[in-house]
Amino acid sequence: MLTRIQHVGQWLFLRVEAGYNRAFGERLNPLYHLGAITFFLFWIVVASGLYLYAFFKTGVSEAYASVDAVTHRQWIWGGIVRGLHRYASDGMVVTMVMHLLRHFCFDRYRGLRWFSWVTGVVLIWLLYASGINGFMLVWDGLAQFVVVASAELLDWLPIFQGTLIRNFIHPSSVNDRLFSLLSFMHIGIPLVLLLLMWIHIQRVPKASTNPPRPIAIALLATLVALALTAPIVSHAPADLNEVPAQLRYDWFYLGIFPLMYAWSASGAWLVLGSATALFVLLPWLPPRRTAAGVLRITLHPGNRDISARRDETLLEAALRAGIAMPFECRNGGCGVCKGTILNGSIDYGAYQKSALSDEERAGGKALLCCATALSDVELEYEEAAAERDVPLHTLECTVERMQRAAEQVMIVHLRLPAGSRMPYRAGQYFNVILEDGARRAFSFAAKPNEGDLIEMHVRLIPGGRFTTRLFTQLQAGDRLRIEGPIGRFFLRDSAQPIIFVAGATGFAPVKSLLEYAFETGMQRKMYLYWGVRRPGDLYLEQLPQRWSLEHTNFTYVPVVSEAIPQDRWTGRTGLVHEAILQDFADLSGFEIYTCGSARMVEAAQPAFVTQGLHQDACFSDAFFAAAPAA
């Protein structure tokens, strides 16, 4: 039953999140920042609360009047601040409960996460206590109801035995000391809440407490709009001689009190106690997902071993070990943390298909923020953006020009928005983001520069959703949304000679690497083996031919695998990696950079290693073709 509830919850969350991804993009999906949004709302509550407290007077006859004066006599400003205080408090309830539900549905509350889960349950209790206490300070009709109902609820506990309600039988029973006590509680409980929020995130490596700026600005604007369109005003002053007949109720905080009157105080405590006990004990209740224990994770590059608990994601294990691994949403929605599983078995977890396609998964890719180890695992991850602390940029570009370089190859130049840059390294790639959030990866095909143009080489994939549209519909002036830079396919600092292996449009990142090498005056011996099916697929052959004339340290070797007599091809034939094996009997002193289809890379790398290439001197960027359009 519990598993079925979680599967239904996962299904709902993934679909709602996919909708938000299409609307706002993965970086600005609020469901990926619930914890950080809660912190932001807390600071709004604190700032607005301090302002209100500056004008609040702690007295029976003064409390109501002081709040009313802030609301109505400070023109519009005081009312906005009061609205911000109230709506931000309600928002904290929403975000904390959704945060808790998401972790439950995705089964992220067991094992080492039990501490964060239990402290989260306590945080919700403290939030409710602080909010209910805040209603009392206004001392209007709603405050009177909350005070009396709270006294009746607490009087059921043996420690009070009916003594609290006696303080609210007659107006003369209420004095100024009550409001001094309530004010002290309304300051003290949030301080404890803040302390526990800090403790709550200590077991979450690299936990974020600040949402992205656009989310923060939009959230603040929404709260201000709510304060203006639905201002918070007080009821009539409290009068213990009368029972309030009509109340504008806050169901976010006060939902338990109608239940108490519908049933009884004991019934309300039974619900509260049972629910609290259930949530606190959930991490230890069956069904048990994984056995306890520690597994070994080997990370490349660096061949570094770390330990991972069976119930933590591979990303969490790496961050906990101090590895600067790139990540963004931490919820399987953006694909920034994508890595390659080289050995071992994993549980892929729940994620958005737009972030990890079935083809990528079949090729060994996984989202490290969702995947958990089922055995010892060896994996490769992107280190470039993380080690240089380069943020992922999302930009809307304009198609500047398109050039048909071959029958099935288009060279496209994209112009960045005015004032924007994409600070990439030669050899890296970027994603084109489609309307539904799906991504298509393309390499930067030119050396890094300070300009505002990006060059990409696109090969037509039969039935391909994006490439078909690009070849048949896309025109200069159209817009594309891209994100980058991504990838670790860049030149390493070394003195060894380099062999570049390009398959078809795998020439694009190699072109970027070679242009960068020539511009910086690199003197290392460099070879380019460009493998294609037919001679016509060498769509920019005049470029490497010119390089070979201009640079004495560069050699170009084209290789054609399916030449026919009509081609009149007289050069090298066969598979491109086999040509390299024929030319170099010993590869032990080389570095090899291979870029092309996954099939080509998978065939070439083991053969190079067998012929003496060191495993750490072999770098690759494999292309995965996207699924055909439906």
HELIX and SHEET records of a PDB file:
HELIX    1   1 LEU A    2  PHE A   24  1                                  23    
HELIX    2   2 GLU A   26  LEU A   28  5                                   3    
HELIX    3   3 PRO A   30  TYR A   32  5                                   3    
HELIX    4   4 LEU A   34  PHE A   55  1                                  22    
HELIX    5   5 ALA A   63  HIS A   72  1                                  10    
HELIX    6   6 TRP A   77  CYS A  105  1                                  29    
HELIX    7   7 GLY A  111  ARG A  113  5                                   3    
HELIX    8   8 TRP A  114  LEU A  137  1                                  24    
HELIX    9   9 GLY A  141  ASP A  155  1                                  15    
HELIX   10  10 ILE A  165  PHE A  168  5                                   4    
HELIX   11  11 PRO A  171  SER A  173  5                                   3    
HELIX   12  12 ASP A  176  HIS A  200  1                                  25    
HELIX   13  13 ARG A  213  THR A  229  1                                  17    
HELIX   14  14 TRP A  251  LEU A  254  1                                   4    
HELIX   15  15 ILE A  256  ALA A  262  1                                   7    
HELIX   16  16 ALA A  265  LEU A  281  1                                  17    
HELIX   17  17 LEU A  282  TRP A  284  5                                   3    
HELIX   18  18 LEU A  314  ARG A  320  1                                   7    
HELIX   19  19 ASP A  358  ALA A  362  1                                   5    
HELIX   20  20 ALA A  384  ARG A  388  1                                   5    
HELIX   21  21 ARG A  465  THR A  472  1                                   8    
HELIX   22  22 ALA A  504  GLY A  506  5                                   3    
HELIX   23  23 PHE A  507  GLU A  519  1                                  13    
HELIX   24  24 PRO A  535  ASP A  537  5                                   3    
HELIX   25  25 GLN A  542  GLU A  550  1                                   9    
HELIX   26  26 PRO A  565  ASP A  567  5                                   3    
HELIX   27  27 VAL A  576  ASP A  583  1                                   8    
HELIX   28  28 ALA A  598  THR A  610  1                                  13    
HELIX   29  29 GLN A  615  ALA A  617  5                                   3    
SHEET    1   A 5 ARG A 304  ARG A 309  0                                        
SHEET    2   A 5 VAL A 294  HIS A 300 -1                                        
SHEET    3   A 5 VAL A 377  TYR A 381  1                                        
SHEET    4   A 5 LYS A 338  ASN A 343 -1                                        
SHEET    5   A 5 LYS A 365  LEU A 367 -1                                        
SHEET    1   B 2 ILE A 346  ASP A 347  0                                        
SHEET    2   B 2 THR A 372  ALA A 373 -1                                        
SHEET    1   C 6 ARG A 439  SER A 443  0                                        
SHEET    2   C 6 TYR A 429  ILE A 433 -1                                        
SHEET    3   C 6 ARG A 479  ILE A 486 -1                                        
SHEET    4   C 6 HIS A 393  ALA A 406 -1                                        
SHEET    5   C 6 VAL A 409  ARG A 415 -1                                        
SHEET    6   C 6 LEU A 453  ARG A 459 -1                                        
SHEET    1   D 6 ARG A 572  THR A 573  0                                        
SHEET    2   D 6 PHE A 554  VAL A 560  1                                        
SHEET    3   D 6 MET A 526  VAL A 532  1                                        
SHEET    4   D 6 ILE A 498  GLY A 503  1                                        
SHEET    5   D 6 GLU A 591  SER A 597  1                                        
SHEET    6   D 6 CYS A 618  PHE A 623  1                                        
END                                                                             
